[in-house]
């Protein structure tokens, strides 16, 4: 089973949009997901600061800045 991770930070409006899309797709497909703040780790902050929100599938970067719902669904069902 796949797992989605959303990397973002508080106050990020693009993260809010990504969260809605991910929650919808994950709910439809029964895929677990989690959200991690890049502010929780110096390593995450340094690596992803200019890319958030970042979507990972099974720990591998899938998207950044915006979540394309169709692309996310395709990746999770292939």
C-alpha positions in Angstrom: 0.0 0.0 0.0 1.2 3.5 -0.8 1.6 6.3 1.7 1.4 10.1 0.9 3.5 12.6 2.8 2.8 16.4 2.5 5.8 18.6 3.5 4.7 22.1 4.3 4.7 24.7 7.0 2.1 26.7 8.9 0.7 29.7 7.1 1.4 28.4 3.6 -1.6 29.0 1.4 -0.3 26.6 -1.3 0.0 24.0 1.5 -3.7 24.5 2.4 -4.6 23.8 -1.3 -2.4 20.8 -1.4 -3.8 19.4 1.8 -7.4 19.6 0.4 -6.4 17.8 -2.8 -4.4 15.1 -1.0 -7.1 14.5 1.6 -9.7 14.1 -1.2 -7.5 11.7 -3.3 -6.4 9.7 -0.3 -9.9 9.4 1.0 -11.2 8.3 -2.4 -8.5 5.7 -2.8 -8.1 4.6 0.9 -4.5 5.7 1.0 -3.0 6.8 4.3 -1.3 10.2 4.4 0.5 12.4 6.8 1.7 16.0 7.0 5.1 17.0 8.3 6.2 20.6 8.8 9.6 21.5 7.3 10.0 23.6 10.5 10.4 20.4 12.5 13.9 19.7 11.1 16.8 21.7 9.9 17.4 19.1 7.2 13.8 19.4 5.9 13.9 23.2 6.0 17.2 23.4 4.1 16.2 20.9 1.5 12.6 21.9 0.8 12.2 25.6 1.9 11.7 27.0 -1.7 9.7 24.0 -2.9 6.8 23.7 -0.4 4.4 22.2 -0.5 6.2 19.0 -1.5 4.3 15.7 -2.0 6.1 12.4 -1.4 4.7 9.0 -2.3 6.3 6.2 -0.4 9.1 8.6 0.6 10.0 9.6 -3.0 9.3 13.2 -4.2 6.3 13.3 -6.5 5.4 17.0 -6.8 6.2 20.4 -5.5 4.4 23.8 -5.3 1.1 22.4 -6.6 -0.6 19.0 -6.4 -2.1 17.9 -9.7 -5.0 15.7 -8.7 -5.0 13.6 -11.8 -1.3 13.0 -11.7 -1.5 12.0 -8.0 -4.3 9.6 -8.6 -2.5 8.0 -11.6 0.7 7.5 -9.5 -1.3 5.9 -6.7 -3.3 3.5 -9.0 -0.5 2.4 -11.3 
